[in-house]
Amino acid sequence: MALKRTLGFKETLAIDIGAIIGAGIFVISGLAAGIAGPAVIIALVIGAIVSILTGLSFAQLAHSYAKEGGNYEYARRELGRYPGFIVGLTFVVSGIVGGAVMALSFGSYFASLFGAALSVPVVAALLVAILGTINYVGVKLTAEASLVLTVIKITVLVVFIAVGAFFIRPGNYVPFAPEGSSSIFVAAALVFFAYTGFARSTALGDEVKDPKHTIPKATVYSILISAVLYVAVVTVMVGIIPYGSLAASQSPLETAIRYATGDPILGYIIAIGALFATINVTLSMILGVSRVTFAMSRDDNLPKAARRTNRFGTPGIAVIVITAAMALSALAINFTEIASLSNAAALLSYALANVAAIRLTLRSRSTLFKSKYFAAVPIMGVISAVSLIFFLTTDILYFMAAMLIIVTIYYALLRRKGSPKKRPNGSASGRRAALSAT
């Protein structure tokens, strides 16, 4: 059974925004404020710039290759099967651990609201299981749930901005960068996690109506909307409470609004908004990662079972496997470390996507941005993504190097066993076939 084109622009935009606004703003913004102080505002702007550069590259690629698989598909077609394989698996790792971060964030908020004795990892794993079931039943249901959750969490953030703005104390912005300018880039490398879902819809090329136009628009609009919200929220947050009080909080927005107003009801509203936000992002993580897994299986780069679709028209086996891996990750790993690991994997994947966009722009005129001068955008995207990777911790860099070695060995063994299915990629005839297929 083939995948079904059921998503319009509204649903696609909701999936992208839903994938962005989550633990990054509701949890990690406080950790980043502890690193950079009020200059976390600049860190968020840096993250937005990196995201916009890469988002434009994704728009360029999505217009030419509107197929299921997103970044994996783009890298495979423009750079070859091995780079595509690296991108695909790093995206899968990033999505699994990123989803675990979101689920753990949900568990923390849930426990603080409804009972401190609850096990945060167990609550997180249960959430993943429920959302995996929704994904299994159908992409349309997932998109509709995402749309509702997105409206709720944006409303909560607007309430935070509107109320908190009346309690800003200018003295809280001084000193602006107490730990120096380098701390801004360290915070930017961490807070980039807040943007990493912006290309979620690119993994759904076979399930979106008019994907050549819908996906690029949704990708760019989602980044711009989220960036404006993020900068406004964090500007208010560090303006109403000393940044040192945010670093130790697992719910910085709730902490800030309670500190400013003394109103527990507003604190509960923010906490409930965080619950919906983390549910939404976890839902979209399962959606995106399962589709990349499906695409890789379709190319014989992962076991054949993952390419099977169920009676609901979704890749059921892929959804089940990703859900199980995400739930186990939530039970087993540390919040801050997996947030950094997810960032590193996402940044590597985005750097390679920018390289693919450079190649596409220079060799083809049938692109969204037709001028060859557009290649300057993905070049800056590569530089910015790679630069942020080196502001992550040394342990994370070692882990990424080890992961790349393991992935390379796996790929070599896969090729020895039998070459992956040859679908159109870098050759001229292959490109013509690929473009005609889309």
C-alpha positions as CSV (number, residue, x, y, z in Angstrom):
1,M,0.0,0.0,0.0
2,A,1.4,3.4,-1.0
3,L,1.5,6.4,1.3
4,K,-1.4,8.9,0.9
5,R,-1.2,12.6,0.0
6,T,-3.5,14.0,2.7
7,L,-1.7,17.1,4.1
8,G,-2.4,20.7,2.9
9,F,-0.4,23.8,3.8
10,K,-2.2,24.4,7.1
11,E,-1.5,20.9,8.4
12,T,2.1,21.0,7.0
13,L,2.9,24.3,8.7
14,A,1.4,23.0,12.0
15,I,3.6,20.0,11.8
16,D,6.7,22.1,11.4
17,I,5.8,24.7,14.1
18,G,4.7,21.8,16.3
19,A,8.1,20.2,15.8
20,I,9.9,23.4,16.8
21,I,8.2,24.9,19.8
22,G,8.8,22.5,22.7
23,A,11.4,21.8,25.4
24,G,13.8,24.2,23.7
25,I,11.9,27.2,24.9
26,F,10.1,25.8,27.9
27,V,13.1,24.0,29.4
28,I,16.5,24.6,27.7
29,S,16.1,28.4,27.5
30,G,16.7,28.4,31.3
31,L,19.9,26.3,31.0
32,A,21.1,28.6,28.2
33,A,20.4,31.7,30.4
34,G,22.6,30.1,33.1
35,I,25.4,29.9,30.6
36,A,25.2,33.3,28.8
37,G,23.0,35.4,31.1
38,P,20.7,37.9,29.4
39,A,22.8,37.5,26.3
40,V,20.9,34.3,25.8
41,I,18.7,36.6,23.6
42,I,21.6,36.9,21.2
43,A,22.2,33.1,21.4
44,L,18.6,32.6,20.2
45,V,19.1,35.1,17.3
46,I,22.2,33.2,16.3
47,G,20.2,29.9,16.4
48,A,17.6,31.6,14.2
49,I,20.1,32.7,11.7
50,V,21.6,29.2,11.4
51,S,18.1,27.8,11.0
52,I,17.0,30.3,8.4
53,L,20.1,29.7,6.3
54,T,19.6,25.9,6.4
55,G,15.8,26.3,6.1
56,L,16.3,28.1,2.8
57,S,18.6,25.3,1.6
58,F,15.9,22.8,2.6
59,A,13.3,24.9,0.6
60,Q,15.6,24.7,-2.4
61,L,16.0,20.9,-2.1
62,A,12.4,20.2,-1.3
63,H,11.2,22.1,-4.4
64,S,13.4,19.8,-6.6
65,Y,13.0,16.5,-4.6
66,A,9.5,16.3,-3.1
67,K,9.9,12.7,-1.9
68,E,9.5,10.9,1.4
69,G,12.8,10.9,3.4
70,G,13.7,14.6,3.5
71,N,17.3,15.3,4.3
72,Y,18.3,11.7,3.7
73,E,16.7,11.8,0.2
74,Y,18.4,15.1,-0.7
75,A,21.9,14.0,0.4
76,R,21.5,10.7,-1.4
77,R,20.4,12.2,-4.6
78,E,22.9,15.1,-4.7
79,L,26.0,13.7,-2.8
80,G,25.6,9.9,-3.3
81,R,24.5,6.8,-1.3
82,Y,27.1,6.9,1.4
83,P,26.6,10.6,2.4
84,G,22.9,10.0,2.2
85,F,23.3,7.0,4.5
86,I,25.3,9.1,7.0
87,V,22.6,11.9,6.9
88,G,19.8,9.4,7.3
89,L,21.2,7.6,10.3
90,T,22.3,10.8,12.1
91,F,18.8,12.2,11.6
92,V,17.3,9.0,13.0
93,V,19.7,9.2,16.1
94,S,19.0,12.9,16.5
95,G,15.2,12.3,16.3
96,I,15.2,9.4,18.7
97,V,17.2,11.1,21.4
98,G,15.5,14.5,20.7
99,G,12.1,12.8,21.2
100,A,13.4,11.3,24.4
101,V,14.4,14.8,25.6
102,M,10.9,16.1,24.8
103,A,9.2,13.2,26.6
104,L,11.4,13.7,29.7
105,S,10.5,17.4,29.7
106,F,6.8,16.3,29.6
107,G,7.5,13.9,32.5
108,S,9.1,16.7,34.6
109,Y,6.3,19.1,34.1
110,F,3.7,16.4,34.7
111,A,5.3,15.3,37.9
112,S,5.6,18.8,39.2
113,L,1.9,19.5,38.5
114,F,0.3,16.2,39.5
115,G,2.6,14.4,41.9
116,A,6.3,14.7,42.7
117,A,6.4,11.0,43.5
118,L,5.8,10.0,39.9
119,S,8.8,8.6,38.0
120,V,9.7,11.1,35.2
121,P,11.3,8.5,32.9
122,V,8.3,6.1,33.3
123,V,5.8,9.0,32.5
124,A,8.0,9.9,29.5
125,A,8.0,6.3,28.2
126,L,4.2,6.1,28.5
127,L,3.7,9.3,26.6
128,V,5.9,8.0,23.8
129,A,3.8,4.8,23.6
130,I,0.6,6.8,23.4
131,L,1.9,9.1,20.7
132,G,3.3,6.2,18.8
133,T,-0.2,4.7,18.6
134,I,-1.5,7.9,17.2
135,N,1.2,7.9,14.5
136,Y,0.4,4.3,13.7
137,V,-3.2,5.1,13.1
138,G,-2.6,7.8,10.4
139,V,-0.8,10.9,9.3
140,K,-4.0,12.9,9.0
141,L,-4.9,12.3,12.7
142,T,-1.3,13.2,13.7
143,A,-1.5,16.4,11.7
144,E,-4.9,17.4,13.2
145,A,-3.6,16.7,16.7
146,S,-0.5,18.7,15.9
147,L,-2.6,21.7,14.7
148,V,-4.7,21.8,17.9
149,L,-1.6,21.5,20.1
150,T,0.3,24.2,18.2
151,V,-2.6,26.7,18.6
152,I,-2.7,26.0,22.4
153,K,1.1,26.4,23.0
154,I,1.4,29.5,20.9
155,T,-1.5,31.0,22.8
156,V,0.3,30.2,26.1
157,L,3.5,31.8,24.9
158,V,1.6,35.0,23.8
159,V,0.0,35.1,27.3
160,F,3.4,34.9,28.9
161,I,4.8,37.7,26.7
162,A,1.7,39.9,27.3
163,V,1.6,39.5,31.1
164,G,5.4,39.3,31.7
165,A,6.1,42.5,29.7
166,F,4.5,44.6,32.5
167,F,7.0,43.2,35.1
168,I,10.3,43.7,33.2
169,R,13.0,45.3,35.3
170,P,15.8,46.9,33.1
171,G,18.4,46.1,35.8
172,N,18.0,42.4,35.1
173,Y,19.7,42.9,31.7
174,V,22.9,44.1,33.3
175,P,25.5,42.8,33.0
176,F,24.3,41.6,29.6
177,A,27.0,39.0,29.0
178,P,28.4,38.2,32.4
179,E,30.5,35.2,31.2
180,G,31.9,36.9,28.2
181,S,31.2,36.7,24.5
182,S,32.3,33.1,24.1
183,S,29.5,32.0,26.4
184,I,26.9,33.3,23.9
185,F,28.1,30.8,21.3
186,V,28.2,28.0,23.9
187,A,24.6,28.9,24.7
188,A,23.7,29.1,21.0
189,A,25.0,25.6,20.4
190,L,22.7,24.3,23.2
191,V,19.6,26.5,22.5
192,F,19.8,25.5,18.8
193,F,17.8,22.5,20.0
194,A,14.9,24.9,20.2
195,Y,14.9,25.1,16.3
196,T,15.8,21.6,15.2
197,G,12.3,20.6,14.1
198,F,11.9,23.2,11.4
199,A,12.4,20.7,8.5
200,R,10.0,18.0,9.8
201,S,7.7,18.3,6.8
202,T,10.5,17.6,4.4
203,A,10.4,14.0,5.5
204,L,6.7,13.7,4.3
205,G,7.1,14.4,0.6
206,D,4.8,11.5,-0.4
207,E,2.1,12.6,2.1
208,V,1.8,16.3,1.3
209,K,-0.4,17.9,-1.4
210,D,1.6,19.9,-3.9
211,P,4.9,19.2,-2.0
212,K,7.1,21.3,-4.4
213,H,5.4,24.5,-3.1
214,T,3.8,23.5,0.2
215,I,6.9,22.1,1.9
216,P,9.3,25.1,1.1
217,K,6.7,27.6,2.3
218,A,6.0,25.7,5.5
219,T,9.7,25.3,6.3
220,V,10.6,29.0,6.0
221,Y,7.4,30.3,7.6
222,S,7.8,28.0,10.6
223,I,11.3,29.3,11.3
224,L,10.3,32.9,11.1
225,I,7.2,32.5,13.3
226,S,9.1,30.5,15.9
227,A,12.1,32.9,15.9
228,V,9.9,35.9,16.6
229,L,8.1,34.1,19.4
230,Y,11.4,32.8,20.9
231,V,13.2,36.1,21.0
232,A,10.1,37.8,22.5
233,V,9.6,35.1,25.2
234,V,13.3,35.0,26.3
235,T,13.6,38.8,26.3
236,V,10.6,38.9,28.7
237,M,11.9,35.9,30.7
238,V,15.4,37.4,31.6
239,G,13.8,40.8,32.1
240,I,11.5,39.7,34.9
241,I,13.8,37.4,36.9
242,P,17.6,37.4,37.6
243,Y,19.2,34.9,35.1
244,G,20.8,33.0,38.0
245,S,17.4,31.9,39.2
246,L,16.7,30.3,35.8
247,A,19.7,28.0,35.5
248,A,18.5,25.6,38.1
249,S,14.9,25.5,37.0
250,Q,13.4,22.7,34.9
251,S,10.5,25.0,34.1
252,P,12.0,28.5,33.6
253,L,8.9,30.2,32.1
254,E,6.8,29.0,35.0
255,T,9.4,30.0,37.5
256,A,9.7,33.5,35.9
257,I,5.9,34.2,35.8
258,R,5.4,33.0,39.4
259,Y,8.4,35.2,40.5
260,A,7.0,38.2,38.7
261,T,3.3,38.0,39.5
262,G,3.1,35.7,42.5
263,D,0.0,34.2,40.8
264,P,0.0,30.4,40.9
265,I,-2.8,30.2,38.4
266,L,-0.6,31.8,35.7
267,G,2.2,29.4,36.6
268,Y,-0.1,26.5,36.1
269,I,-1.2,27.9,32.7
270,I,2.4,28.1,31.6
271,A,3.1,24.6,32.9
272,I,0.1,23.2,31.0
273,G,1.3,25.0,27.9
274,A,4.6,23.2,28.3
275,L,2.9,19.9,28.6
276,F,1.1,20.5,25.3
277,A,4.3,21.7,23.6
278,T,6.3,18.7,24.6
279,I,3.5,16.4,23.5
280,N,3.4,18.1,20.2
281,V,7.1,17.9,19.5
282,T,7.4,14.3,20.6
283,L,4.5,13.4,18.3
284,S,6.2,15.1,15.3
285,M,9.5,13.5,16.2
286,I,8.0,10.0,15.8
287,L,6.4,11.1,12.6
288,G,9.5,12.4,11.0
289,V,12.0,9.7,12.1
290,S,9.6,6.9,11.1
291,R,9.4,8.4,7.6
292,V,13.1,8.6,7.2
293,T,13.4,5.0,8.4
294,F,10.8,4.1,5.8
295,A,12.8,5.8,3.0
296,M,16.1,4.2,4.0
297,S,14.4,0.8,4.1
298,R,13.0,1.4,0.7
299,D,16.6,1.8,-0.5
300,D,17.7,-1.5,1.3
301,N,19.8,0.6,3.7
302,L,17.7,-0.7,6.7
303,P,15.8,-4.0,7.1
304,K,13.0,-4.5,4.6
305,A,10.3,-4.8,7.2
306,A,10.4,-1.0,7.9
307,R,9.1,-0.2,4.4
308,R,5.8,-2.0,4.9
309,T,2.7,0.2,5.2
310,N,-0.3,-0.8,7.3
311,R,-4.0,-0.6,6.6
312,F,-4.0,3.0,7.7
313,G,-1.5,3.9,5.0
314,T,1.4,4.6,7.4
315,P,4.8,2.7,7.7
316,G,3.6,0.7,10.8
317,I,6.7,-1.3,11.5
318,A,8.9,1.8,11.3
319,V,6.6,3.6,13.7
320,I,6.7,0.7,16.2
321,V,10.5,0.4,16.1
322,I,11.1,4.2,16.5
323,T,8.5,4.4,19.3
324,A,10.2,1.6,21.2
325,A,13.7,3.1,20.7
326,M,12.5,6.5,21.9
327,A,10.8,5.1,25.0
328,L,13.9,3.1,26.0
329,S,16.0,6.2,25.5
330,A,13.7,8.2,27.8
331,L,14.2,5.5,30.5
332,A,18.0,5.3,30.2
333,I,19.7,8.7,29.5
334,N,20.5,12.1,31.0
335,F,18.5,15.1,29.9
336,T,21.3,17.7,29.2
337,E,23.6,15.2,27.6
338,I,21.0,13.9,25.2
339,A,20.0,17.4,24.3
340,S,23.6,18.2,23.3
341,L,23.9,14.8,21.4
342,S,20.7,15.5,19.5
343,N,22.0,19.0,18.6
344,A,25.3,17.5,17.3
345,A,23.6,14.9,15.1
346,A,21.1,17.5,13.8
347,L,23.9,20.0,13.0
348,L,25.9,17.4,11.1
349,S,22.9,16.4,9.2
350,Y,22.1,20.0,8.4
351,A,25.6,20.8,7.3
352,L,25.5,18.0,4.7
353,A,22.0,19.2,3.6
354,N,23.6,22.6,2.9
355,V,26.4,20.9,0.8
356,A,23.6,19.2,-1.2
357,A,21.9,22.5,-1.7
358,I,25.2,24.1,-3.0
359,R,25.6,21.3,-5.6
360,L,21.9,21.5,-6.7
361,T,22.1,25.3,-7.1
362,L,25.3,25.3,-9.1
363,R,24.2,22.5,-11.5
364,S,20.5,23.2,-12.1
365,R,18.3,26.0,-13.3
366,S,15.0,24.3,-12.4
367,T,15.2,25.3,-8.8
368,L,13.1,27.4,-6.4
369,F,15.9,30.1,-6.2
370,K,17.2,30.1,-9.7
371,S,20.3,32.4,-9.4
372,K,23.6,30.6,-8.9
373,Y,24.4,33.4,-6.4
374,F,22.0,31.6,-4.0
375,A,24.8,29.1,-3.4
376,A,26.2,31.7,-1.0
377,V,23.3,30.9,1.4
378,P,24.0,27.2,1.8
379,I,27.8,28.0,2.0
380,M,27.0,30.2,5.0
381,G,24.7,27.5,6.3
382,V,27.6,24.9,6.3
383,I,29.9,27.3,8.0
384,S,27.4,28.2,10.7
385,A,26.3,24.7,11.4
386,V,29.8,23.3,11.7
387,S,30.9,26.2,13.9
388,L,28.1,25.5,16.4
389,I,29.1,21.8,16.6
390,F,32.5,22.8,18.0
391,F,30.9,24.8,20.8
392,L,29.4,21.5,22.2
393,T,31.2,19.5,24.9
394,T,34.3,17.4,24.1
395,D,32.5,14.2,25.2
396,I,29.7,14.8,22.7
397,L,32.3,15.3,19.9
398,Y,34.0,12.1,20.8
399,F,30.6,10.3,20.8
400,M,29.8,11.7,17.4
401,A,33.1,10.6,16.0
402,A,32.6,7.1,17.4
403,M,29.0,7.0,16.0
404,L,30.3,8.0,12.5
405,I,32.9,5.2,12.6
406,I,30.3,2.6,13.6
407,V,27.9,3.8,10.9
408,T,30.7,3.6,8.3
409,I,31.5,0.0,9.3
410,Y,27.8,-0.9,9.1
411,Y,27.6,0.6,5.7
412,A,30.7,-1.2,4.5
413,L,29.2,-4.5,5.7
414,L,25.9,-3.7,4.1
415,R,27.7,-3.1,0.7
416,R,29.6,-6.4,1.1
417,K,26.4,-8.3,1.7
418,G,24.7,-6.7,-1.3
419,S,24.6,-3.3,-2.8
420,P,21.7,-1.1,-1.6
421,K,18.9,-0.7,-4.2
422,K,20.0,1.7,-6.9
423,R,17.6,4.6,-7.2
424,P,18.3,7.8,-9.1
425,N,21.0,9.9,-7.6
426,G,24.0,11.8,-8.9
427,S,24.2,10.7,-12.6
428,A,22.7,12.9,-15.3
429,S,20.2,10.3,-16.3
430,G,19.4,9.5,-12.7
431,R,18.7,13.2,-12.0
432,R,16.4,13.4,-15.0
433,A,14.5,10.3,-13.8
434,A,14.4,11.7,-10.3
435,L,13.0,15.0,-11.4
436,S,10.4,13.4,-13.7
437,A,9.3,11.2,-10.9
438,T,8.5,14.1,-8.7
